[in-house]
Amino acid sequence: MTDPDVVVYTQPHCAACSQVEHFLESRGVPFTLYDVSQDVAALNEIVSRGYMGTPVTRVGDRWVAGFRRKELESLLHDR
């Protein structure tokens, strides 16, 4: 099975963002990181989907707001 494309939208000094990053790293999941405080296109992407804070994680075509371990584990289960 192909690995899902994993993207994390983050910003500095965001504890939950760090939790998502560490969660993915500890499982060896490759991901792309976008800092919405520096990347206007990334900020516009999450805002256009109704998200007003970080972290926001996209796994394939599924979106997760905040650090929701169980939901992320479920989405990554079939990797």
Backbone as CSV, one residue per row, in Angstrom:
resi,resn,N_x,N_y,N_z,CA_x,CA_y,CA_z,C_x,C_y,C_z
1,MET,0.845,-1.189,0.000,0.000,0.000,0.000,0.886,1.246,0.000
2,THR,0.451,2.256,-0.710,1.192,3.507,-0.795,0.999,4.321,0.477
3,ASP,2.083,4.960,0.938,1.975,5.830,2.106,1.087,7.016,1.764
4,PRO,0.204,7.396,2.687,-0.597,8.600,2.439,0.300,9.822,2.514
5,ASP,-0.073,10.835,1.785,0.635,12.104,1.841,0.242,12.772,3.151
6,VAL,1.217,13.041,4.014,0.943,13.634,5.327,1.526,15.041,5.362
7,VAL,0.684,16.004,5.694,1.087,17.405,5.772,0.644,17.948,7.128
8,VAL,1.542,18.686,7.790,1.223,19.304,9.075,1.376,20.816,8.931
9,TYR,0.310,21.522,9.261,0.312,22.985,9.263,0.539,23.396,10.715
10,THR,1.553,24.213,10.944,2.012,24.512,12.288,2.355,25.996,12.420
11,GLN,2.783,26.375,13.611,3.330,27.715,13.855,4.240,27.632,15.074
12,PRO,5.135,28.605,15.226,6.059,28.573,16.363,5.325,28.622,17.702
13,HIS,5.944,28.032,18.705,5.452,28.064,20.087,4.082,27.416,20.250
14,CYS,3.800,26.423,19.437,2.527,25.707,19.487,2.799,24.310,20.047
15,ALA,2.413,24.104,21.311,2.702,22.833,21.985,2.031,21.654,21.278
16,ALA,0.778,21.824,20.865,0.073,20.738,20.186,0.723,20.428,18.836
17,CYS,1.270,21.443,18.184,1.975,21.227,16.912,3.190,20.340,17.146
18,SER,3.934,20.631,18.190,5.106,19.812,18.532,4.694,18.382,18.843
19,GLN,3.553,18.197,19.496,3.073,16.853,19.800,2.782,16.071,18.520
20,VAL,2.155,16.719,17.551,1.873,16.044,16.282,3.177,15.665,15.596
21,GLU,4.127,16.594,15.541,5.417,16.321,14.899,6.119,15.145,15.570
22,HIS,6.189,15.145,16.897,6.856,14.056,17.624,6.122,12.734,17.432
23,PHE,4.799,12.777,17.412,3.994,11.582,17.186,4.351,10.956,15.835
24,LEU,4.374,11.774,14.788,4.684,11.258,13.455,6.129,10.774,13.361
25,GLU,7.058,11.560,13.900,8.474,11.175,13.869,8.707,9.858,14.600
26,SER,8.069,9.680,15.753,8.283,8.469,16.544,7.766,7.219,15.828
27,ARG,6.880,7.403,14.874,6.343,6.286,14.100,7.000,6.163,12.733
28,GLY,7.982,7.014,12.470,8.688,6.958,11.197,7.842,7.384,10.015
29,VAL,6.841,8.229,10.274,5.945,8.690,9.208,6.552,9.929,8.554
30,PRO,6.848,9.861,7.257,7.340,11.062,6.580,6.210,12.079,6.434
31,PHE,6.530,13.343,6.623,5.514,14.386,6.499,6.147,15.675,6.031
32,THR,5.307,16.527,5.458,5.717,17.863,5.041,5.181,18.836,6.075
33,LEU,6.001,19.794,6.444,5.649,20.760,7.482,5.538,22.149,6.861
34,TYR,4.422,22.821,7.132,4.229,24.199,6.690,4.004,25.085,7.902
35,ASP,4.824,26.128,8.036,4.693,27.101,9.114,3.778,28.217,8.613
36,VAL,2.543,28.242,9.105,1.571,29.206,8.606,1.897,30.643,9.004
37,SER,2.825,30.837,9.943,3.229,32.198,10.299,4.195,32.767,9.255
38,GLN,4.760,31.897,8.430,5.709,32.320,7.402,5.214,32.049,5.977
39,ASP,4.210,31.189,5.851,3.746,30.737,4.542,2.272,31.128,4.366
40,VAL,2.050,32.230,3.660,0.696,32.766,3.486,-0.190,31.787,2.719
41,ALA,0.363,31.097,1.733,-0.427,30.131,0.963,-0.918,28.999,1.865
42,ALA,-0.048,28.537,2.763,-0.436,27.469,3.695,-1.510,27.969,4.658
43,LEU,-1.363,29.189,5.145,-2.374,29.781,6.020,-3.711,29.880,5.296
44,ASN,-3.689,30.364,4.064,-4.920,30.492,3.283,-5.561,29.124,3.049
45,GLU,-4.747,28.090,2.875,-5.265,26.735,2.662,-6.092,26.271,3.856
46,ILE,-5.565,26.425,5.058,-6.320,25.936,6.220,-7.509,26.841,6.541
47,VAL,-7.343,28.146,6.378,-8.450,29.071,6.642,-9.592,28.814,5.658
48,SER,-9.264,28.525,4.403,-10.302,28.273,3.400,-11.104,27.010,3.730
49,ARG,-10.540,26.140,4.560,-11.226,24.920,4.987,-11.904,25.091,6.345
50,GLY,-11.848,26.316,6.887,-12.559,26.608,8.125,-11.739,26.443,9.386
51,TYR,-10.450,26.174,9.263,-9.600,26.021,10.448,-9.029,27.377,10.854
52,MET,-9.097,27.654,12.147,-8.641,28.949,12.643,-7.430,28.837,13.557
53,GLY,-6.912,27.635,13.750,-5.751,27.441,14.613,-4.930,26.269,14.129
54,THR,-3.827,26.055,14.792,-2.940,24.948,14.461,-2.788,24.058,15.687
55,PRO,-2.386,22.830,15.499,-2.007,22.191,14.252,-3.226,21.714,13.463
56,VAL,-3.026,21.629,12.167,-3.959,20.960,11.277,-3.114,19.957,10.507
57,THR,-3.566,18.716,10.483,-2.831,17.656,9.803,-3.708,17.080,8.701
58,ARG,-3.113,16.928,7.525,-3.806,16.286,6.414,-3.140,14.949,6.148
59,VAL,-3.931,13.893,6.186,-3.446,12.547,5.872,-4.235,12.101,4.650
60,GLY,-3.568,12.104,3.494,-4.289,11.840,2.253,-5.302,12.942,2.033
61,ASP,-6.578,12.579,1.973,-7.623,13.589,1.783,-8.420,13.860,3.059
62,ARG,-7.923,13.377,4.189,-8.600,13.574,5.484,-7.859,14.647,6.288
63,TRP,-8.618,15.470,6.992,-8.069,16.591,7.761,-8.367,16.391,9.244
64,VAL,-7.379,16.714,10.096,-7.523,16.579,11.541,-7.044,17.876,12.193
65,ALA,-7.903,18.493,12.994,-7.532,19.703,13.728,-7.071,19.309,15.117
66,GLY,-5.996,19.922,15.579,-5.469,19.632,16.910,-4.658,18.342,16.923
67,PHE,-4.220,17.962,18.120,-3.497,16.700,18.275,-4.491,15.666,18.773
68,ARG,-4.991,14.881,17.845,-5.960,13.829,18.150,-5.308,12.491,17.841
69,ARG,-4.624,11.979,18.836,-3.820,10.767,18.688,-4.610,9.613,18.073
70,LYS,-5.770,9.312,18.630,-6.553,8.158,18.154,-6.974,8.330,16.695
71,GLU,-7.388,9.530,16.350,-7.800,9.775,14.972,-6.611,9.650,14.015
72,LEU,-5.466,10.198,14.408,-4.266,10.074,13.574,-3.836,8.617,13.458
73,GLU,-3.861,7.888,14.573,-3.495,6.463,14.529,-4.405,5.715,13.564
74,SER,-5.689,6.019,13.603,-6.647,5.361,12.724,-6.344,5.673,11.255
75,LEU,-6.075,6.915,10.951,-5.789,7.299,9.576,-4.480,6.705,9.066
76,LEU,-3.528,6.516,9.969,-2.217,5.969,9.580,-2.164,4.447,9.664
77,HIS,-3.200,3.839,10.206,-3.211,2.387,10.463,-2.907,1.569,9.215
78,ASP,-3.428,1.956,8.088,-3.282,1.160,6.873,-2.010,1.478,6.093
79,ARG,-1.095,2.192,6.720,0.159,2.536,6.028,0.949,1.295,5.714
